[in-house]
Amino acid sequence: MKLSISIAKTHLLSRPKQTLVAMLGVTFGIGMFIAMVSLMTGLNNFTEELTMTSSPDIHIYNDIAEGRPTLLSVVYPDALQVVHHQKPKQETLKVRHALQLATLLRNDTRVSGVAPTLSSQVFYNYGPVQLNGMIAGVDILEEDKLFNLRAKMKAGRIEDLKAHAEGIIMGIGLARKLQVHHGDRVVITTPQGYTMTLKIVGIFQMGIGTVDNIRSYANISTVQTILQQDPSYITDINVKLKDLHQAKQLAPEFQRLSGYKAEDWETANATFLTGSIIRNILTYSVSFTLLVVAGFGIYNILNMTIHNKMKDIAILKAMGFAGKDVKQIFMIQSLVIGFVGSLAGLLIGYTLSLIISKVPFNGGDFIALDHLPVNFNPRYYFIGIVFGVATTAVAGYLPSRKASKLDPIEILRG
């Protein structure tokens, strides 16, 4: 083994440029793999975290598009029912017995938080500016348990909403468009024409433009007054689970319990999750291609090395070296190239990732992002070095196997 290492070392150092080119192929393949997978997974994790913090694990609401069972259909499930009317039935979005249902859900050991909500579309008026948006009537402390609103406040405190019956906490994008600030007053108008003047007691930033540009929070009683509804009028119940991965399993159970539509976060964000899966597939496909191309480069270099070392191989075999010894010599060369190249690739990949993470990036109104998010998970560095060494090992095995089967007499005869 010691002699094989010595011969492999001589082969590597006798053609330094060829060895360096082979190592650089592995280095840049691994480096680009690390940089690309770190950036793409960082972006996916960032957007997924934003989505999870801005949407409940399970959303219970009255889906009026779905038909609800009648008493007749329950008592006589096989009876023929035909209802004719020129207009669809006028039905409100109210969730009946919402507060009792919320209390029942809070007692479930799998649930970490429940927030009854009253949502409505409104018009925000401030001087000549009028914008369409949404107002959510909430118990702000319960809402904070679900979405950690306290950490997202840019001005004011969430407790200020509890202290002001006619207060409002507004999204930063909406406040920017209305050109209002903390302490200003804004007029809210419902589609039915009811108006109310509210004081801005806080400004929050979820980080997603589709939320920050339209949403605001008020007390439930305030929104009930705006909509001219009774104190029991609730349209949504948001549920946060201790394990969000149980949402898809628990949603049907909560739907049977409440009698209303229960939508889990995976269903609600199906488009985003599909896009995330596709991005991951593309990322790993391109990265894998880079490593395979580097492997082909190493194969060609080692193949040429063996071709140039034909006489050396013949002499080694004539001196008593077995085929496995010759294979061992060239396998050592490929493994050294792969290991050293992979280590250099990890260093370059980390450096590129660090540079990318420092590059300023303006997410605009779509997403709150100052710098590109990069994932420095050690798992990708481990995958990089293992794959780099494995690729070079396979690339070196094929020509070394060929070298081990060469007949020294035919080589020396020419």
N, C-alpha and C positions, 0 to 999 in steps of 0.2 A: 504493500500500500504506500509506504514511504517513497519507494522508487517510482511508482505511478504518479504520485503527486509531484515529484521532482521533474519528471518528463513533461507532465501537463503544464507545469510552471514555465518550463523552457519554451514550449510551443506558444504559450500565451505571450511571453515577453519577446519572442523572436520577431513577431509581427505586431508591434504595439498599436499601429493605426487600425489594423483589422480588428483587434480585440476591443479597442476603444469604440469603434463604430458599432460593434455588436452590443456592447454595454449601453451605449447611448440609445439604441433601439428599445431596449428594455426600460431604460431610465425615463425616456419621454412617454413611452406607453403607460407606465405606472403613474408618472407625474400627472398626465392628462386625465387618467382614470380617477385619481384622488381628487383633483380640482373639480372635475365635472360632477362626480357623484356627490361631493360635499356641497356644491352649490345647489344642485337640483333637489337633493333631499332636504337641504336647509330651507329652500323656498317652500317645498311641500309641507314641512313641519310647521313653518311659520303660518302659512295660510290655513292649515288644519287647526292650529291652536286658536287662531282668530275666529274661525268658524265655530269651534267648540265653545268658546267663551261668549259668543254672541247669540247662540241658539240653545234651547233647552234640550236635555236628553230625550224627553218625551213631551209632546205638545198635545194637550187635550182641548178640543174645541168642537163647536156645533157646525158640522159640515152640512149645510142645507142642500148641497148638490146631491147628497145621498139620501135616498128614501128611508124614513124611519118606520119601524113596524107599528101598525095600529092595533087597537084592542081586539078588533075583529080577526085580524090575521094571527094573533096570538092564541085566541080561543078556538078559532076554526082555521087551522093552517091550510087545509085542503079546499076551503071554500073559494069560489070564483068571486073576485072583487073587480068591479069596473067602475071607475070614477071619471065623470066627464065634467069639465069646466073650461070656460073660455080663457081663464087666466090662472097662472100658478098661485098656490096659496101663499099669502103674506106671512112669512115666518121670521122672527127675530133671531139674532145670533146668540141669544142668552143661553148660558149653561145653567140649568135648573139645579138648585141645591148645591151650588158651587162651593160655598164655604164649608158645608158639611163634608163634601167630597174631599176638599183640601185637608181637612182635619183627619179624615180616614186615611188618606195617603201618607200624611206625616207620621202616622203610627206604624207604617210599614218599615220593617228593619232594613230593607234594601234601598230606601229613599233617604237622601240627605237633605233635601229641601223642596218646598212646594210654594209657588207664588201665584195666587189668583190675579188675573190681569183683565183690564177692560181696555180694548183697543178700538180706535176709530180714526178714520181719515178726517183731516181738518185742513183749513187754509190758515197759514201764518201771515199776519199783516203787520208791517212796520213801515209807516210812512207810505211811500208810493210802491213799496216792494210787497208782492203777494206770492207766496209759494205754497205748493201742495205738499202735504206731508202726513205724518201719522203721530198721534199722541197715545201714550200708554198709561192708563191709570193703574198704579201699583202700590203695594206696601213696600216702600223703598228699602227697608231693612231686609225683608224677605227676598227681594230682587237681588240685593247685594250678595246674599248667600249663594245664589245661583250663578251670577255673572261677575262677581267681584268688582262691582261698580266703583267702590271706594278707591281702588287702585287706578281707575281710568278717569278720575275727575281731574280736569285741567283748571277749574276755577270753582270755588265754593266747596261745600261739604254735603254729603247725602242727608245728614241730619237736618240741614236747613230746610229741606222739603217737608219734613215732618212738622217743623215749626211754623211754616207758612201755608195756610189753607189754600191760598191762591198763588202758589209758587209753581215753578216749572224748571226742570233740568233739561237742557237742550244739547243736542249733538253739535260738535264743533264745526262740522261742515255746514249745517243748517244755520248756525249763528253767524258764520262767515258770510254766507250768501245774504242773510238779512241785514248784515252789518250792525249786529247788536253785540253787547257785551254783558258781563256779569252785573246785575243790578238794574238793567234796562227792563222796560215793560213791552210786551208784545200782545197783539190782539189775535185771539183764536176764533175762527168762524167755522161752524159745522156745515156740512152739505144742506142741512135743513134750515140754515139761516141764523141759528143762535150764535151770539158772540159773547166773549168774555175776555177781559184784560188780565193777563197773568204776569207776574214778576219773575225774571230769570234769576234763580237763586244758585244755579250751578251750570257748568258746561262740562260735558264728558267727551271722551274719544275712545270708541271701540277699536278703531283701526281699520274698519271696513267702510268704504265710501257709501255703499248702499244702505248702511245703518246710520252713519254720522250725518248724512245729508238730508235725512227725512224724519228721524225719530226724536221724540222728546218724552220725558217722564213727568207725571203729575200724580197727586194723590188720587186714589180710587174715587173718593167722594167728590173731588173736583171734576173729574171726567164724567161721573154720573150726573152732575149738575149741568155740565155742558151739553150732554146728550139728552137731558131732561128725562132721566130714568130713575127708578127707585133704588134704594140702597142695596138690594139683592142682585142687581143687574151686573153679571160677570160674563165675559165672552170667551176667556181662555184660562187654562190652568197649566202652568209650566212646571215640570218636574225635573229635578236633578237627582241622579242616582249615585250611589257610592261607587258603583262600577258601571261606567257608561257603555261597556261592551254587552251589558245585559239588556240594553234598551230594546233591541229588536225582539228579544224573547218576551219581555214584560209588556210591550205595547198592546198586544192582543188581550192580555189579561186585564189591563187597565181599561181597555175599551169595553170589555164585557162588564166590568165593575161599574163604570160610569154611564154606559149607554150612549157615549159620544165618541167621535173619531179620536183615536190616540195615535199620533204619528211619531215614530222614533227618529232620531237625528240622522241615521244612515239613509232612511227613505227621503227625508227632507233635503239632504245634501247629496243625493245620488249623483247628480251631474258633476259636482265637485270631486267626489270620490272616484268616479270613473276617469275624470281628467287626471287625477293624481296617479292612478294606476297606469294610465297610458304614458305619462311623463316618466314614471319609474322604469317602465319597459324600454322606452327609447333611450333613457340614460344608460341602463345596463347593457343594452344592445350595442350602442356606440362604444362604450368603454370596453366591452368584450372584444369588439372588432379591433380596437387599438392594440390590445394585448396580443391577439392572434396575429395581426400584421407584424408586430415586433417579433413574435415567435417564428414566423416565416423568414424574417430577416436573419435571425440567428441560425436557422436551419441552413440557409444558403451559405452563410459565412463558414459554418462548421463543415459543410459539404465541400466547399472549396479548399478549406484547410486540410481535410482528409485527402483530397485529390493532390494537393501540393506535397503532402507528406507520404506519398505512396512508397517511396524508397525507404523512408524511415520505418514505416510499418513493416516492410519486408525484412529489413535488417533486424528489427525487434523480434519478429517471429522466428527468423533464422537463429537468433541467439537463445531461443527457448521460451519466449513470451507466448502464452496461450491466447486464444481469441478473446476470452473474458477479460484478460489483462489489457488488451488493446481497447476493448470496449470501455473498460474502467478509466483509462487515460482520457479518452475523449468525453466521457460523462463528467469527469471531474472538471474539465475545461468548461463545459456548458453550465454546470452548477455554479462555478465561480462567477461566470459572466452573469448568470441570472441573479445570484445573491447580491453581488456588488452593485449591479445595475438596478436591482429592486430597492436597495437601501438608498441609493442616490435618487431614485424616483420618488421614494417617500419624502425625502427632504425637499425635492423640487415641488412635489404636490402640496406639502404643508406650506411652503413659501408662497406658492400661487394662491392657495386658499386664504392665507393671511392677507395677501395684497387685495384679493377680491373683497374680503370682509371690510376693508378700510375704504373702499371706493364709495363716494357719496352717490346716493340714488334717491331721486324724488318720485315718490309714489303718486303724487298729485292728489286728486279728489277720490281716487279709486281705493287706495290702500295707504295706511300710515307707515311709511318706510323711509328711513334716513340713509341706511346702508344695506347692502345686499346681505341677507342672512346666509351664513355658511355653517354647515354641520361638521364639527371636528370630532365626530364619533370614532374612537380607536378601532372599531370593527372594520371600517373601510380600509384602514392602513394594514390591518392584519390580512384582509382579503387580498389587498394589492400585493403584498410580499409573497403570500402563499401562491397566488395565481401566477405571479411573475416567475417564481422559481419552478413551479410546475410546468409552465409553458416552455421555459428554456430546457427543462429536463426532457420533455417529450421531443422538442426540436433537436436536442443533442443525441437522443437515443437512436433515432432512425439512421443518421450517418455513422454513428459509432457501431451500430449493429452491422452495417454494411462493411465497415473497416475490419471488424473481427472475423469476417468470412473470406477475406482476400487471401489468395494463394501467393505466398512469397516467391515461389519459383517463376510463376507467370509474370510477376512484377519485375523481377530482376532480368528476365529475358526480354522485357520490353513489349 
